[in-house]
């Protein structure tokens, strides 16, 4: 298997004996600029999750509108019920684009330069913590999305209604729509994935590798693999986790959420 899998399978390497303080890590001066940019994004993650957790679809209104296609009252009720929901879905998608923007920033700080992966983890713990918080958000968001079929139903109804209005020459101009057609196409692709935020994270990581060809692929695969292995060891050594108050979801996220495409990349770096 590739370098990443080999890293995850080794248990006796002393370079994994790194303590990552997820509770108290503070940014150094070198980290501060990136840390503050990422922190500004993460501040909204709890609000996004709260909105998604309380998301109530318009299933009843849509059912009535579909059952009574010639009844204008039911059509209006469904349309008015769906519009605020589409606004929420738009905010979720826009937040995913912010995640897409900050992930390469963190990866650059953690994967570039002459330091080995373990040293990055030791000296840049605030950014490691933020990366873990992003993974934590990604898993929570996708878990909530997968258990709420109303999300895709609501957006599909919105798109069908807009298409029907367009055919009837009743559609307002794009500027008056809650979601213009071009944005709606992008949102449809986003919500079509079972785990859309994980797809964003994976694509951002792959794009980071592709756009930084002067940065050896091993820097990224070994850094992510080392992060996962360090957190795995922290979880396995329960005394360490308990005494340091590290029984948090972030460490587990780093173990299980590495983009699978990196396995292929790491295999390509092996010598014949």
Rosetta blueprint (number, residue, H / E / L):
1 X L
2 X L
3 X H
4 X H
5 X H
6 X H
7 X H
8 X H
9 X H
10 X L
11 X L
12 X L
13 X L
14 X H
15 X H
16 X H
17 X L
18 X L
19 X L
20 X L
21 X L
22 X L
23 X L
24 X L
25 X L
26 X L
27 X L
28 X L
29 X H
30 X H
31 X H
32 X H
33 X H
34 X H
35 X H
36 X H
37 X H
38 X H
39 X H
40 X H
41 X H
42 X H
43 X L
44 X L
45 X H
46 X H
47 X H
48 X H
49 X H
50 X H
51 X H
52 X H
53 X H
54 X L
55 X L
56 X L
57 X L
58 X L
59 X H
60 X H
61 X H
62 X H
63 X H
64 X H
65 X H
66 X H
67 X H
68 X L
69 X L
70 X L
71 X L
72 X H
73 X H
74 X H
75 X H
76 X H
77 X H
78 X H
79 X H
80 X H
81 X H
82 X H
83 X H
84 X H
85 X H
86 X H
87 X H
88 X H
89 X H
90 X H
91 X H
92 X H
93 X H
94 X H
95 X H
96 X H
97 X H
98 X H
99 X H
100 X H
101 X H
102 X H
103 X H
104 X H
105 X H
106 X H
107 X H
108 X H
109 X H
110 X H
111 X H
112 X L
113 X L
114 X L
115 X L
116 X L
117 X H
118 X H
119 X H
120 X H
121 X H
122 X H
123 X H
124 X L
125 X H
126 X H
127 X H
128 X H
129 X H
130 X H
131 X H
132 X H
133 X H
134 X H
135 X H
136 X H
137 X H
138 X H
139 X H
140 X H
141 X H
142 X H
143 X H
144 X H
145 X H
146 X H
147 X L
148 X L
149 X L
150 X H
151 X H
152 X H
153 X H
154 X H
155 X H
156 X H
157 X H
158 X H
159 X H
160 X H
161 X H
162 X H
163 X H
164 X H
165 X H
166 X H
167 X H
168 X L
169 X L
170 X L
171 X L
172 X L
173 X L
174 X H
175 X H
176 X H
177 X L
178 X L
179 X L
180 X L
181 X H
182 X H
183 X H
184 X H
185 X H
186 X H
187 X H
188 X H
189 X H
190 X H
191 X H
192 X H
193 X L
194 X L
195 X L
196 X H
197 X H
198 X H
199 X H
200 X H
201 X H
202 X H
203 X H
204 X H
205 X H
206 X H
207 X H
208 X H
209 X H
210 X H
211 X H
212 X L
213 X L
214 X L
215 X L
216 X L
217 X H
218 X H
219 X H
220 X H
221 X H
222 X H
223 X H
224 X H
225 X H
226 X H
227 X H
228 X H
229 X H
230 X H
231 X H
232 X H
233 X H
234 X H
235 X H
236 X H
237 X L
238 X H
239 X H
240 X H
241 X H
242 X H
243 X H
244 X L
245 X L
246 X L
247 X L
248 X L
249 X H
250 X H
251 X H
252 X H
253 X H
254 X H
255 X H
256 X H
257 X L
258 X L
259 X L
260 X L
261 X H
262 X H
263 X H
264 X H
265 X H
266 X H
267 X H
268 X H
269 X L
270 X L
271 X L
272 X L
